[in-house]
Amino acid sequence: MATNPFKYGTIVQEPYFTDRKDELETIKQTLQSPNHLILISPRRFGKTSLILKVVQTLKRPFIFINVQKAVSATDLAGLIVKETLKQYPLERIKSFLKHFRIVPMISLNPITNGMDISFNPNADSNVLLEDALGLIETVSTETERLIVVFDEFQEILELEKGIDKKLRAIMQEQTRVNYVFLGSQESMMSGIFEKVKSPFYHFGQLMHLKKIPFDDFKNYIKNGLDTVCHDAETLAEEILTITNCHPYYTQQLAATVWDLLKYKKLDKESGVVQSAMNQLIAVHDLDFERLWTGFNKNERRILRDLTLIGKLSSKDGYAASTTYSTATRMLKSGYLIKTDTYEIEDPFFKYWILSKLN
């Protein structure tokens, strides 16, 4: 039985991966060198899927650390050790752990059947980070360098004052590790890696992940829909017009269109994209309602203007500075994204707003 060729909501791998040939090659070349990579894009643009695709191609060991899971520098050290244990057998690194100045507490989690790593919360975070990052360098080799991915790296600034200086001081001495820093907050990531006074200034190759080009994405969607309709190209164009090539929402809408065509056995294809979008909006109607009522008047005005005229406006007595400071705050919260211009992150929320304004 044919399965839906579109996937969203989780890490995307073959055969669901969409193009990105140029980006893949750039990342591959960087990680084959001694250099590090900084990859910035809005949430749900596929940063993690892209990195994992390269790692699988290179067949190198890697560990993935989501900084958002840490609430302190001590937590971060624990995550680093835990992820290293997942990659390397305990027997191999047991002797290294014995040399930690503050020995980690290792326990078996009966629910996940995995290991939990923790340190005394009062322990010196400088020592913990030095030992944890030192473990990474120790287990790595010149011929099989470990790739260490920090997701949402901008969050480190919230963990402890001066932690960026501590991390940079340790990492700059390491020679057998490739670091990858992923981030969705462009202004914060740029501040960390582009400000001259920042400890991480120009620490690696900076790369901004853009949307997938319209024609490339159209061909991918067309190929996925070809088996369930007669005019897949037209439907692909309709889908991308609605999603504006946002990777996550394009996959979601295309998946819904495919399901409607495959299982509903529609008599005609016209209107199927609109039906799929209406279905998705209906599913999230209550969530969108709660979201809208939680915005203040100025935030709603910005959402309205982006929906109706596609750009920020300072009409209605609001100063331009107020408009842009509010938009920046909404960027940080993930409600807006900024590529060539500001836009609402969720295109289905945008069309929900439009339905309420009409």
C-alpha positions in Angstrom: 0.0 0.0 0.0 1.3 3.5 -0.9 2.3 5.6 2.1 2.1 9.4 2.4 5.4 10.8 0.9 5.3 13.9 3.0 6.5 14.1 6.6 6.5 16.8 9.2 6.7 17.2 13.0 9.8 15.0 13.4 13.4 14.9 12.0 13.1 14.3 8.3 15.3 11.7 6.6 15.3 9.9 3.3 13.0 9.5 1.4 11.3 12.5 2.9 14.3 14.9 2.7 13.8 17.9 0.3 16.6 19.0 -1.9 19.1 21.4 -0.1 22.0 20.1 -2.3 24.0 23.3 -2.0 23.6 23.6 1.7 24.5 19.9 2.2 27.7 20.4 0.3 28.7 23.5 2.2 28.1 21.8 5.5 29.9 18.7 4.4 33.0 20.7 3.3 33.1 22.6 6.6 32.9 19.5 8.8 35.6 17.7 6.7 37.9 20.5 7.7 39.1 21.4 11.3 36.5 24.2 11.4 33.2 24.7 13.2 29.8 25.7 11.9 27.2 28.2 13.0 23.8 27.5 11.4 21.0 30.0 11.9 17.4 29.9 10.7 13.9 30.3 12.1 12.4 27.3 13.9 11.1 24.4 11.8 13.3 25.2 8.8 15.0 21.8 9.0 18.3 22.6 10.6 18.5 19.4 12.6 17.4 17.2 9.6 20.1 18.9 7.5 22.9 18.3 10.0 21.9 14.7 10.5 21.8 14.1 6.8 25.4 15.3 6.5 26.6 13.3 9.5 25.1 10.1 8.0 26.9 10.9 4.8 30.2 11.4 6.6 29.6 8.3 8.8 31.2 10.1 11.7 30.3 9.8 15.4 28.2 12.7 16.7 26.4 13.8 19.8 23.4 16.1 19.8 22.7 18.5 22.8 19.5 20.5 23.1 20.6 23.4 25.3 16.9 24.2 26.1 16.9 21.0 28.2 19.4 22.6 30.6 18.5 25.1 33.3 22.1 25.6 34.6 25.7 25.1 33.6 25.7 22.0 35.8 22.8 20.6 33.8 24.6 21.4 30.5 27.7 19.4 31.8 25.4 16.5 32.6 23.8 16.6 29.2 27.2 16.5 27.5 28.3 13.4 29.5 24.9 11.7 29.0 25.0 12.1 25.2 28.7 11.0 25.1 27.7 7.8 26.9 25.0 7.2 24.3 27.7 7.3 21.5 30.4 5.4 23.3 30.1 2.3 25.4 30.5 2.8 29.2 33.4 0.4 29.3 35.3 2.5 26.8 35.0 5.8 28.8 34.7 4.4 32.3 38.4 5.1 33.0 38.0 8.7 31.8 35.0 9.3 34.1 37.1 8.1 37.0 39.4 11.0 36.4 36.6 13.6 36.7 37.4 16.0 39.6 33.7 15.8 40.4 32.5 12.3 39.7 29.1 12.2 38.0 26.2 10.2 39.5 25.0 7.7 36.9 21.7 6.0 37.3 19.5 3.7 35.1 16.1 5.2 34.3 13.6 2.3 34.4 11.1 4.2 32.3 13.3 5.0 29.3 15.8 2.2 29.9 18.5 4.9 29.5 21.1 6.5 31.7 20.6 9.6 33.7 23.6 11.7 34.5 23.7 14.3 37.3 26.1 16.3 39.4 25.9 17.9 42.8 24.1 21.2 42.1 26.5 23.0 44.3 29.6 21.8 42.4 31.9 24.3 40.6 30.5 24.7 37.1 33.9 25.7 35.8 35.3 22.3 36.8 32.2 20.4 35.5 32.3 22.1 32.0 36.1 21.5 31.7 35.8 17.8 32.5 32.7 17.3 30.4 34.1 19.0 27.3 37.5 17.4 28.1 35.7 14.0 27.8 34.6 14.9 24.3 38.1 15.7 23.2 39.4 12.5 24.8 37.1 10.1 23.1 37.6 11.7 19.7 40.4 10.8 17.4 42.2 12.6 14.5 40.9 10.0 12.0 37.3 9.9 13.3 36.7 13.4 14.8 33.5 13.6 16.9 30.8 16.1 15.7 29.2 17.9 18.6 25.9 19.7 17.8 24.5 22.3 20.2 20.8 23.0 19.3 19.3 26.4 20.3 22.8 27.5 21.3 21.7 31.1 22.1 20.1 29.7 25.3 23.5 29.3 26.9 23.4 33.0 27.8 20.5 32.2 30.2 22.3 29.5 32.0 25.0 31.4 33.9 26.8 34.7 33.6 30.0 34.4 31.6 29.4 30.8 30.5 30.2 31.8 26.9 33.7 32.8 28.0 34.1 29.5 29.8 33.0 27.4 26.9 35.2 29.3 24.4 38.2 29.1 26.6 37.9 25.3 26.6 36.8 24.7 23.0 39.5 26.8 21.4 42.1 24.5 22.8 40.5 21.4 21.3 41.7 20.0 18.0 39.8 16.7 17.4 36.2 18.0 17.6 33.9 19.7 15.0 31.3 21.9 16.8 28.0 22.8 15.2 26.0 25.6 16.8 22.3 25.7 15.7 20.1 28.7 16.7 16.7 30.1 15.8 17.1 33.5 17.3 19.0 35.4 14.7 19.8 38.6 16.7 21.1 36.6 19.7 23.1 34.2 17.5 24.6 37.0 15.6 25.5 38.7 18.8 27.3 35.6 20.0 29.2 35.0 16.8 29.5 38.3 15.1 30.1 41.0 17.8 33.8 41.8 18.0 33.7 41.7 21.8 32.0 38.4 22.1 34.1 35.4 23.2 32.8 33.4 20.2 33.5 36.1 17.6 34.1 34.4 14.3 34.5 31.0 15.9 33.2 29.1 12.9 31.7 29.2 9.4 28.5 31.3 9.6 25.6 30.0 7.5 22.0 31.3 7.3 19.5 28.6 6.2 16.9 30.1 3.9 13.6 28.7 2.6 13.8 26.1 -0.1 13.6 27.8 -3.5 10.1 27.7 -5.0 10.9 25.7 -8.1 12.9 23.1 -6.2 10.1 22.7 -3.7 7.5 22.6 -6.4 9.2 19.7 -8.1 9.5 17.8 -4.8 5.8 18.2 -4.0 4.8 17.4 -7.6 6.7 14.1 -7.5 4.9 13.2 -4.2 1.5 14.0 -5.5 1.9 12.5 -9.0 0.6 9.1 -8.0 -2.7 10.4 -6.6 -3.7 13.2 -9.0 -3.6 14.3 -12.7 -2.4 17.9 -12.3 0.2 17.7 -9.5 2.1 20.8 -10.7 -0.9 23.1 -10.2 -1.6 21.7 -6.8 2.1 22.1 -5.8 2.0 25.7 -6.8 -1.2 26.3 -4.8 0.4 24.7 -1.7 3.5 26.9 -2.0 1.5 30.0 -2.5 -0.3 29.4 0.8 2.8 28.3 2.8 5.2 30.7 1.2 7.8 27.9 1.0 8.0 27.4 4.8 9.5 23.9 5.0 7.4 22.5 7.9 4.0 23.9 6.9 4.5 23.0 3.3 5.1 19.3 4.2 2.1 19.4 6.5 -0.3 20.9 3.9 1.1 18.6 1.2 0.6 15.6 3.5 -3.0 16.6 4.1 -3.7 17.1 0.4 -2.2 13.7 -0.4 -4.5 12.1 2.2 -7.6 13.8 0.8 -6.8 12.7 -2.7 -5.8 9.2 -1.7 -8.5 8.3 0.8 -11.5 10.6 0.1 -11.5 9.6 -3.6 -12.5 13.2 -4.7 -14.4 13.5 -8.0 -12.3 16.6 -8.9 -9.0 18.0 -7.8 -9.9 21.7 -7.9 -10.4 23.0 -4.4 -8.6 20.2 -2.7 -5.8 22.5 -1.4 -8.3 24.9 0.1 -10.2 21.9 1.7 -6.9 20.7 3.2 -6.1 24.1 4.6 -9.7 24.5 6.0 -9.3 21.1 7.7 -6.0 22.1 9.3 -7.4 25.5 10.4 -10.4 23.7 11.9 -8.3 21.3 13.9 -6.3 24.3 15.4 -9.2 26.7 15.8 -9.3 26.6 19.6 -5.6 26.9 19.8 -5.6 29.9 17.4 -8.4 31.5 19.4 -6.4 31.2 22.7 -3.3 32.5 20.9 -5.1 35.5 19.6 -6.7 36.5 22.9 -3.3 36.3 24.5 -1.9 39.1 22.3 -2.1 42.7 23.4 -3.5 45.4 21.1 -0.2 46.3 19.5 0.7 42.7 18.8 -2.7 42.1 17.2 -2.3 45.2 15.1 1.1 43.8 13.8 -0.5 40.5 13.0 -3.4 42.2 11.2 -1.1 44.3 9.1 1.1 41.3 8.1 -2.1 39.4 7.2 -3.7 42.2 5.2 -0.9 44.2 3.6 2.1 41.9 4.1 4.3 44.4 6.0 4.7 46.3 9.2 2.9 49.6 9.5 3.1 52.4 12.0 -0.3 53.8 11.4 -3.0 54.2 14.1 -0.9 56.5 16.2 1.9 54.0 17.0 5.5 55.1 16.7 7.8 53.2 14.3 10.1 52.4 17.3 7.2 50.8 19.2 6.1 48.8 16.1 9.6 47.4 15.5 10.4 46.7 19.2 7.2 44.7 19.5 7.9 42.8 16.2 11.4 42.0 17.6 9.8 40.6 20.8 7.4 38.5 18.7 10.3 37.3 16.6 12.0 36.1 19.8 8.8 34.4 20.9 8.5 32.6 17.6 5.2 34.1 16.4 7.0 36.0 13.6 9.9 35.1 11.3 12.1 37.4 9.3 13.5 36.3 6.0 13.4 39.0 3.3 10.7 40.6 5.3 8.6 40.0 8.5 5.9 37.4 8.2 3.7 35.4 10.5 5.5 32.1 11.3 2.4 29.9 10.9 0.6 30.5 7.6 -2.5 28.6 8.8 -2.7 31.1 11.7 -2.4 33.9 9.2 -5.4 32.5 7.2 -7.3 32.0 10.5 -6.8 35.7 11.2 -7.9 36.6 7.7 -11.2 34.6 8.2 -11.9 36.5 11.4 -11.2 39.9 9.8 -13.5 39.3 6.9 
